[in-house]
Amino acid sequence: MQDVFHRLTFDIICLLVFGFDPNCLSIEFPNVSCEKAYDVMEEAALHRHIVPTVFWKLQRLLQVGEENKLRRAWETFDKFLYEQIFLKHEKLSTKNAEKEEEFDLLTAFMFGEYGKKSNCRFLRDTAFSLLAAGRDTVAAALVWFLWLVATHP
């Protein structure tokens, strides 16, 4: 059930941040690489809190174990974020003449205050923070809500 909520919230937060639906929650439950990369990054962060610092830093230096998985997942997720930023830049540059009624947070951050363009790294970091904040918190809240309703009708 938690996997379904994670997929649902990933779809919703991608729609809010990018205006893009990755279709994680389609009927066939596809293996979406960016969503799986995010899961691996979460597991690696937990691993860093559990094992001694010297151990995970040695793994990072040697690029083995969880740190190797983290590096590959971060590359995949970075690629996804930069693709979405590039696509949004392209879409906004081609639709410049017509007013677009769609709203997403990435567009709001792209032109920030007074219409100044933001750099791609800032947009990537902001998009990552918004995805992280929206995905797990909402999914965990939904799971706990249903558990409480089921145990205390």
PyMOL commands that place a pseudoatom at each C-alpha (Angstrom):
pseudoatom trace, name=CA, resn=MET, resi=1, chain=A, elem=C, hetatm=0, pos=[0.000, 0.000, 0.000]
pseudoatom trace, name=CA, resn=GLN, resi=2, chain=A, elem=C, hetatm=0, pos=[2.865, 2.344, 0.810]
pseudoatom trace, name=CA, resn=ASP, resi=3, chain=A, elem=C, hetatm=0, pos=[4.359, 1.785, -2.658]
pseudoatom trace, name=CA, resn=VAL, resi=4, chain=A, elem=C, hetatm=0, pos=[1.062, 2.845, -4.222]
pseudoatom trace, name=CA, resn=PHE, resi=5, chain=A, elem=C, hetatm=0, pos=[1.002, 6.039, -2.137]
pseudoatom trace, name=CA, resn=HIS, resi=6, chain=A, elem=C, hetatm=0, pos=[4.649, 6.783, -2.993]
pseudoatom trace, name=CA, resn=ARG, resi=7, chain=A, elem=C, hetatm=0, pos=[3.821, 6.402, -6.681]
pseudoatom trace, name=CA, resn=LEU, resi=8, chain=A, elem=C, hetatm=0, pos=[0.711, 8.570, -6.321]
pseudoatom trace, name=CA, resn=THR, resi=9, chain=A, elem=C, hetatm=0, pos=[2.514, 11.346, -4.484]
pseudoatom trace, name=CA, resn=PHE, resi=10, chain=A, elem=C, hetatm=0, pos=[5.470, 11.224, -6.921]
pseudoatom trace, name=CA, resn=ASP, resi=11, chain=A, elem=C, hetatm=0, pos=[3.039, 11.722, -9.802]
pseudoatom trace, name=CA, resn=ILE, resi=12, chain=A, elem=C, hetatm=0, pos=[1.265, 14.560, -8.006]
pseudoatom trace, name=CA, resn=ILE, resi=13, chain=A, elem=C, hetatm=0, pos=[4.407, 16.378, -6.913]
pseudoatom trace, name=CA, resn=CYS, resi=14, chain=A, elem=C, hetatm=0, pos=[5.896, 16.086, -10.421]
pseudoatom trace, name=CA, resn=LEU, resi=15, chain=A, elem=C, hetatm=0, pos=[2.725, 17.662, -11.788]
pseudoatom trace, name=CA, resn=LEU, resi=16, chain=A, elem=C, hetatm=0, pos=[2.967, 20.495, -9.279]
pseudoatom trace, name=CA, resn=VAL, resi=17, chain=A, elem=C, hetatm=0, pos=[6.687, 21.120, -9.682]
pseudoatom trace, name=CA, resn=PHE, resi=18, chain=A, elem=C, hetatm=0, pos=[7.245, 20.383, -13.393]
pseudoatom trace, name=CA, resn=GLY, resi=19, chain=A, elem=C, hetatm=0, pos=[3.805, 20.201, -14.974]
pseudoatom trace, name=CA, resn=PHE, resi=20, chain=A, elem=C, hetatm=0, pos=[4.842, 16.687, -16.064]
pseudoatom trace, name=CA, resn=ASP, resi=21, chain=A, elem=C, hetatm=0, pos=[3.201, 13.362, -15.184]
pseudoatom trace, name=CA, resn=PRO, resi=22, chain=A, elem=C, hetatm=0, pos=[5.705, 10.468, -15.033]
pseudoatom trace, name=CA, resn=ASN, resi=23, chain=A, elem=C, hetatm=0, pos=[2.786, 7.951, -14.883]
pseudoatom trace, name=CA, resn=CYS, resi=24, chain=A, elem=C, hetatm=0, pos=[4.220, 5.980, -11.981]
pseudoatom trace, name=CA, resn=LEU, resi=25, chain=A, elem=C, hetatm=0, pos=[0.703, 4.978, -10.957]
pseudoatom trace, name=CA, resn=SER, resi=26, chain=A, elem=C, hetatm=0, pos=[-0.487, 3.625, -14.282]
pseudoatom trace, name=CA, resn=ILE, resi=27, chain=A, elem=C, hetatm=0, pos=[-2.146, 0.200, -14.322]
pseudoatom trace, name=CA, resn=GLU, resi=28, chain=A, elem=C, hetatm=0, pos=[1.009, -1.749, -15.195]
pseudoatom trace, name=CA, resn=PHE, resi=29, chain=A, elem=C, hetatm=0, pos=[3.115, -0.065, -12.413]
pseudoatom trace, name=CA, resn=PRO, resi=30, chain=A, elem=C, hetatm=0, pos=[6.044, 0.804, -14.679]
pseudoatom trace, name=CA, resn=ASN, resi=31, chain=A, elem=C, hetatm=0, pos=[9.590, 0.962, -13.387]
pseudoatom trace, name=CA, resn=VAL, resi=32, chain=A, elem=C, hetatm=0, pos=[10.259, 4.712, -13.555]
pseudoatom trace, name=CA, resn=SER, resi=33, chain=A, elem=C, hetatm=0, pos=[14.001, 5.239, -13.239]
pseudoatom trace, name=CA, resn=CYS, resi=34, chain=A, elem=C, hetatm=0, pos=[13.844, 8.647, -11.540]
pseudoatom trace, name=CA, resn=GLU, resi=35, chain=A, elem=C, hetatm=0, pos=[11.432, 7.397, -8.886]
pseudoatom trace, name=CA, resn=LYS, resi=36, chain=A, elem=C, hetatm=0, pos=[13.567, 4.339, -8.186]
pseudoatom trace, name=CA, resn=ALA, resi=37, chain=A, elem=C, hetatm=0, pos=[16.683, 6.536, -8.075]
pseudoatom trace, name=CA, resn=TYR, resi=38, chain=A, elem=C, hetatm=0, pos=[15.002, 8.693, -5.445]
pseudoatom trace, name=CA, resn=ASP, resi=39, chain=A, elem=C, hetatm=0, pos=[14.260, 5.573, -3.366]
pseudoatom trace, name=CA, resn=VAL, resi=40, chain=A, elem=C, hetatm=0, pos=[17.907, 4.499, -3.584]
pseudoatom trace, name=CA, resn=MET, resi=41, chain=A, elem=C, hetatm=0, pos=[19.043, 7.969, -2.497]
pseudoatom trace, name=CA, resn=GLU, resi=42, chain=A, elem=C, hetatm=0, pos=[16.740, 7.785, 0.531]
pseudoatom trace, name=CA, resn=GLU, resi=43, chain=A, elem=C, hetatm=0, pos=[18.126, 4.379, 1.502]
pseudoatom trace, name=CA, resn=ALA, resi=44, chain=A, elem=C, hetatm=0, pos=[21.696, 5.654, 1.166]
pseudoatom trace, name=CA, resn=ALA, resi=45, chain=A, elem=C, hetatm=0, pos=[20.910, 8.639, 3.391]
pseudoatom trace, name=CA, resn=LEU, resi=46, chain=A, elem=C, hetatm=0, pos=[19.493, 6.279, 6.016]
pseudoatom trace, name=CA, resn=HIS, resi=47, chain=A, elem=C, hetatm=0, pos=[22.569, 4.065, 5.648]
pseudoatom trace, name=CA, resn=ARG, resi=48, chain=A, elem=C, hetatm=0, pos=[24.794, 7.075, 6.364]
pseudoatom trace, name=CA, resn=HIS, resi=49, chain=A, elem=C, hetatm=0, pos=[22.950, 7.687, 9.637]
pseudoatom trace, name=CA, resn=ILE, resi=50, chain=A, elem=C, hetatm=0, pos=[23.158, 4.060, 10.752]
pseudoatom trace, name=CA, resn=VAL, resi=51, chain=A, elem=C, hetatm=0, pos=[26.775, 3.121, 10.021]
pseudoatom trace, name=CA, resn=PRO, resi=52, chain=A, elem=C, hetatm=0, pos=[29.814, 4.883, 11.479]
pseudoatom trace, name=CA, resn=THR, resi=53, chain=A, elem=C, hetatm=0, pos=[30.969, 7.934, 9.542]
pseudoatom trace, name=CA, resn=VAL, resi=54, chain=A, elem=C, hetatm=0, pos=[34.380, 6.434, 8.803]
pseudoatom trace, name=CA, resn=PHE, resi=55, chain=A, elem=C, hetatm=0, pos=[32.754, 3.414, 7.169]
pseudoatom trace, name=CA, resn=TRP, resi=56, chain=A, elem=C, hetatm=0, pos=[30.512, 5.283, 4.723]
pseudoatom trace, name=CA, resn=LYS, resi=57, chain=A, elem=C, hetatm=0, pos=[33.264, 7.794, 3.912]
pseudoatom trace, name=CA, resn=LEU, resi=58, chain=A, elem=C, hetatm=0, pos=[35.576, 4.885, 3.062]
pseudoatom trace, name=CA, resn=GLN, resi=59, chain=A, elem=C, hetatm=0, pos=[32.827, 3.425, 0.882]
pseudoatom trace, name=CA, resn=ARG, resi=60, chain=A, elem=C, hetatm=0, pos=[32.461, 6.793, -0.849]
pseudoatom trace, name=CA, resn=LEU, resi=61, chain=A, elem=C, hetatm=0, pos=[36.210, 7.021, -1.405]
pseudoatom trace, name=CA, resn=LEU, resi=62, chain=A, elem=C, hetatm=0, pos=[36.337, 3.502, -2.885]
pseudoatom trace, name=CA, resn=GLN, resi=63, chain=A, elem=C, hetatm=0, pos=[32.973, 3.873, -4.666]
pseudoatom trace, name=CA, resn=VAL, resi=64, chain=A, elem=C, hetatm=0, pos=[31.578, 0.584, -3.326]
pseudoatom trace, name=CA, resn=GLY, resi=65, chain=A, elem=C, hetatm=0, pos=[28.384, -0.516, -1.588]
pseudoatom trace, name=CA, resn=GLU, resi=66, chain=A, elem=C, hetatm=0, pos=[25.698, 2.028, -0.783]
pseudoatom trace, name=CA, resn=GLU, resi=67, chain=A, elem=C, hetatm=0, pos=[27.876, 4.955, -1.839]
pseudoatom trace, name=CA, resn=ASN, resi=68, chain=A, elem=C, hetatm=0, pos=[28.257, 3.547, -5.348]
pseudoatom trace, name=CA, resn=LYS, resi=69, chain=A, elem=C, hetatm=0, pos=[24.484, 3.059, -5.543]
pseudoatom trace, name=CA, resn=LEU, resi=70, chain=A, elem=C, hetatm=0, pos=[24.015, 6.611, -4.276]
pseudoatom trace, name=CA, resn=ARG, resi=71, chain=A, elem=C, hetatm=0, pos=[26.350, 8.044, -6.934]
pseudoatom trace, name=CA, resn=ARG, resi=72, chain=A, elem=C, hetatm=0, pos=[24.558, 6.216, -9.751]
pseudoatom trace, name=CA, resn=ALA, resi=73, chain=A, elem=C, hetatm=0, pos=[21.114, 7.128, -8.396]
pseudoatom trace, name=CA, resn=TRP, resi=74, chain=A, elem=C, hetatm=0, pos=[22.110, 10.764, -7.983]
pseudoatom trace, name=CA, resn=GLU, resi=75, chain=A, elem=C, hetatm=0, pos=[23.324, 10.837, -11.611]
pseudoatom trace, name=CA, resn=THR, resi=76, chain=A, elem=C, hetatm=0, pos=[20.010, 9.376, -12.794]
pseudoatom trace, name=CA, resn=PHE, resi=77, chain=A, elem=C, hetatm=0, pos=[17.954, 11.791, -10.717]
pseudoatom trace, name=CA, resn=ASP, resi=78, chain=A, elem=C, hetatm=0, pos=[20.130, 14.741, -11.755]
pseudoatom trace, name=CA, resn=LYS, resi=79, chain=A, elem=C, hetatm=0, pos=[19.619, 13.806, -15.394]
pseudoatom trace, name=CA, resn=PHE, resi=80, chain=A, elem=C, hetatm=0, pos=[15.840, 13.698, -14.840]
pseudoatom trace, name=CA, resn=LEU, resi=81, chain=A, elem=C, hetatm=0, pos=[15.826, 17.105, -13.131]
pseudoatom trace, name=CA, resn=TYR, resi=82, chain=A, elem=C, hetatm=0, pos=[17.979, 18.773, -15.777]
pseudoatom trace, name=CA, resn=GLU, resi=83, chain=A, elem=C, hetatm=0, pos=[15.842, 17.250, -18.551]
pseudoatom trace, name=CA, resn=GLN, resi=84, chain=A, elem=C, hetatm=0, pos=[12.719, 18.693, -16.972]
pseudoatom trace, name=CA, resn=ILE, resi=85, chain=A, elem=C, hetatm=0, pos=[14.370, 22.102, -16.583]
pseudoatom trace, name=CA, resn=PHE, resi=86, chain=A, elem=C, hetatm=0, pos=[15.553, 22.039, -20.203]
pseudoatom trace, name=CA, resn=LEU, resi=87, chain=A, elem=C, hetatm=0, pos=[12.106, 20.985, -21.452]
pseudoatom trace, name=CA, resn=LYS, resi=88, chain=A, elem=C, hetatm=0, pos=[10.474, 23.764, -19.454]
pseudoatom trace, name=CA, resn=HIS, resi=89, chain=A, elem=C, hetatm=0, pos=[12.953, 26.318, -20.907]
pseudoatom trace, name=CA, resn=GLU, resi=90, chain=A, elem=C, hetatm=0, pos=[12.148, 25.052, -24.406]
pseudoatom trace, name=CA, resn=LYS, resi=91, chain=A, elem=C, hetatm=0, pos=[8.409, 25.116, -23.801]
pseudoatom trace, name=CA, resn=LEU, resi=92, chain=A, elem=C, hetatm=0, pos=[8.487, 28.625, -22.399]
pseudoatom trace, name=CA, resn=SER, resi=93, chain=A, elem=C, hetatm=0, pos=[10.667, 29.948, -25.198]
pseudoatom trace, name=CA, resn=THR, resi=94, chain=A, elem=C, hetatm=0, pos=[8.363, 28.527, -27.900]
pseudoatom trace, name=CA, resn=LYS, resi=95, chain=A, elem=C, hetatm=0, pos=[5.164, 29.608, -26.138]
pseudoatom trace, name=CA, resn=ASN, resi=96, chain=A, elem=C, hetatm=0, pos=[6.457, 33.078, -25.414]
pseudoatom trace, name=CA, resn=ALA, resi=97, chain=A, elem=C, hetatm=0, pos=[3.945, 34.715, -27.742]
pseudoatom trace, name=CA, resn=GLU, resi=98, chain=A, elem=C, hetatm=0, pos=[0.874, 33.045, -26.218]
pseudoatom trace, name=CA, resn=LYS, resi=99, chain=A, elem=C, hetatm=0, pos=[-0.125, 33.265, -22.604]
pseudoatom trace, name=CA, resn=GLU, resi=100, chain=A, elem=C, hetatm=0, pos=[-0.105, 29.902, -20.940]
pseudoatom trace, name=CA, resn=GLU, resi=101, chain=A, elem=C, hetatm=0, pos=[-2.703, 29.132, -18.307]
pseudoatom trace, name=CA, resn=GLU, resi=102, chain=A, elem=C, hetatm=0, pos=[-0.812, 26.173, -16.814]
pseudoatom trace, name=CA, resn=PHE, resi=103, chain=A, elem=C, hetatm=0, pos=[1.000, 26.769, -13.557]
pseudoatom trace, name=CA, resn=ASP, resi=104, chain=A, elem=C, hetatm=0, pos=[3.868, 24.834, -12.052]
pseudoatom trace, name=CA, resn=LEU, resi=105, chain=A, elem=C, hetatm=0, pos=[6.381, 25.745, -9.406]
pseudoatom trace, name=CA, resn=LEU, resi=106, chain=A, elem=C, hetatm=0, pos=[9.383, 25.389, -11.698]
pseudoatom trace, name=CA, resn=THR, resi=107, chain=A, elem=C, hetatm=0, pos=[8.064, 28.155, -13.953]
pseudoatom trace, name=CA, resn=ALA, resi=108, chain=A, elem=C, hetatm=0, pos=[7.531, 30.372, -10.928]
pseudoatom trace, name=CA, resn=PHE, resi=109, chain=A, elem=C, hetatm=0, pos=[11.109, 29.800, -9.775]
pseudoatom trace, name=CA, resn=MET, resi=110, chain=A, elem=C, hetatm=0, pos=[12.547, 30.169, -13.278]
pseudoatom trace, name=CA, resn=PHE, resi=111, chain=A, elem=C, hetatm=0, pos=[11.553, 33.781, -13.525]
pseudoatom trace, name=CA, resn=GLY, resi=112, chain=A, elem=C, hetatm=0, pos=[11.640, 34.532, -9.813]
pseudoatom trace, name=CA, resn=GLU, resi=113, chain=A, elem=C, hetatm=0, pos=[11.429, 38.108, -8.693]
pseudoatom trace, name=CA, resn=TYR, resi=114, chain=A, elem=C, hetatm=0, pos=[11.125, 40.801, -11.325]
pseudoatom trace, name=CA, resn=GLY, resi=115, chain=A, elem=C, hetatm=0, pos=[11.372, 38.369, -14.223]
pseudoatom trace, name=CA, resn=LYS, resi=116, chain=A, elem=C, hetatm=0, pos=[15.091, 37.596, -13.782]
pseudoatom trace, name=CA, resn=LYS, resi=117, chain=A, elem=C, hetatm=0, pos=[16.079, 34.151, -15.021]
pseudoatom trace, name=CA, resn=SER, resi=118, chain=A, elem=C, hetatm=0, pos=[17.453, 31.723, -12.428]
pseudoatom trace, name=CA, resn=ASN, resi=119, chain=A, elem=C, hetatm=0, pos=[20.422, 29.469, -13.065]
pseudoatom trace, name=CA, resn=CYS, resi=120, chain=A, elem=C, hetatm=0, pos=[19.974, 25.739, -13.651]
pseudoatom trace, name=CA, resn=ARG, resi=121, chain=A, elem=C, hetatm=0, pos=[21.724, 24.618, -10.473]
pseudoatom trace, name=CA, resn=PHE, resi=122, chain=A, elem=C, hetatm=0, pos=[19.420, 26.729, -8.312]
pseudoatom trace, name=CA, resn=LEU, resi=123, chain=A, elem=C, hetatm=0, pos=[16.426, 25.310, -10.178]
pseudoatom trace, name=CA, resn=ARG, resi=124, chain=A, elem=C, hetatm=0, pos=[17.704, 21.754, -9.765]
pseudoatom trace, name=CA, resn=ASP, resi=125, chain=A, elem=C, hetatm=0, pos=[18.245, 22.183, -6.028]
pseudoatom trace, name=CA, resn=THR, resi=126, chain=A, elem=C, hetatm=0, pos=[14.862, 23.835, -5.569]
pseudoatom trace, name=CA, resn=ALA, resi=127, chain=A, elem=C, hetatm=0, pos=[13.065, 21.165, -7.595]
pseudoatom trace, name=CA, resn=PHE, resi=128, chain=A, elem=C, hetatm=0, pos=[14.799, 18.423, -5.602]
pseudoatom trace, name=CA, resn=SER, resi=129, chain=A, elem=C, hetatm=0, pos=[13.796, 20.059, -2.309]
pseudoatom trace, name=CA, resn=LEU, resi=130, chain=A, elem=C, hetatm=0, pos=[10.183, 20.401, -3.420]
pseudoatom trace, name=CA, resn=LEU, resi=131, chain=A, elem=C, hetatm=0, pos=[10.064, 16.787, -4.607]
pseudoatom trace, name=CA, resn=ALA, resi=132, chain=A, elem=C, hetatm=0, pos=[11.593, 15.557, -1.361]
pseudoatom trace, name=CA, resn=ALA, resi=133, chain=A, elem=C, hetatm=0, pos=[9.215, 17.627, 0.750]
pseudoatom trace, name=CA, resn=GLY, resi=134, chain=A, elem=C, hetatm=0, pos=[6.115, 16.640, -1.171]
pseudoatom trace, name=CA, resn=ARG, resi=135, chain=A, elem=C, hetatm=0, pos=[6.641, 12.972, -1.853]
pseudoatom trace, name=CA, resn=ASP, resi=136, chain=A, elem=C, hetatm=0, pos=[7.427, 11.270, 1.428]
pseudoatom trace, name=CA, resn=THR, resi=137, chain=A, elem=C, hetatm=0, pos=[5.557, 13.487, 3.822]
pseudoatom trace, name=CA, resn=VAL, resi=138, chain=A, elem=C, hetatm=0, pos=[2.245, 13.129, 2.017]
pseudoatom trace, name=CA, resn=ALA, resi=139, chain=A, elem=C, hetatm=0, pos=[2.699, 9.386, 1.387]
pseudoatom trace, name=CA, resn=ALA, resi=140, chain=A, elem=C, hetatm=0, pos=[3.567, 8.712, 5.031]
pseudoatom trace, name=CA, resn=ALA, resi=141, chain=A, elem=C, hetatm=0, pos=[0.649, 10.830, 6.232]
pseudoatom trace, name=CA, resn=LEU, resi=142, chain=A, elem=C, hetatm=0, pos=[-1.779, 8.922, 3.976]
pseudoatom trace, name=CA, resn=VAL, resi=143, chain=A, elem=C, hetatm=0, pos=[-0.516, 5.545, 5.197]
pseudoatom trace, name=CA, resn=TRP, resi=144, chain=A, elem=C, hetatm=0, pos=[-0.792, 6.557, 8.841]
pseudoatom trace, name=CA, resn=PHE, resi=145, chain=A, elem=C, hetatm=0, pos=[-4.221, 8.107, 8.286]
pseudoatom trace, name=CA, resn=LEU, resi=146, chain=A, elem=C, hetatm=0, pos=[-5.570, 4.904, 6.752]
pseudoatom trace, name=CA, resn=TRP, resi=147, chain=A, elem=C, hetatm=0, pos=[-3.978, 2.823, 9.498]
pseudoatom trace, name=CA, resn=LEU, resi=148, chain=A, elem=C, hetatm=0, pos=[-5.620, 4.998, 12.170]
pseudoatom trace, name=CA, resn=VAL, resi=149, chain=A, elem=C, hetatm=0, pos=[-9.000, 4.841, 10.430]
pseudoatom trace, name=CA, resn=ALA, resi=150, chain=A, elem=C, hetatm=0, pos=[-8.707, 1.062, 10.089]
pseudoatom trace, name=CA, resn=THR, resi=151, chain=A, elem=C, hetatm=0, pos=[-7.750, 0.478, 13.730]
pseudoatom trace, name=CA, resn=HIS, resi=152, chain=A, elem=C, hetatm=0, pos=[-10.098, 3.076, 15.254]
pseudoatom trace, name=CA, resn=PRO, resi=153, chain=A, elem=C, hetatm=0, pos=[-13.290, 3.115, 13.175]
for i in range(1, 153): cmd.bond("trace and resi %d" % i, "trace and resi %d" % (i + 1))
show_as sticks, trace
zoom trace
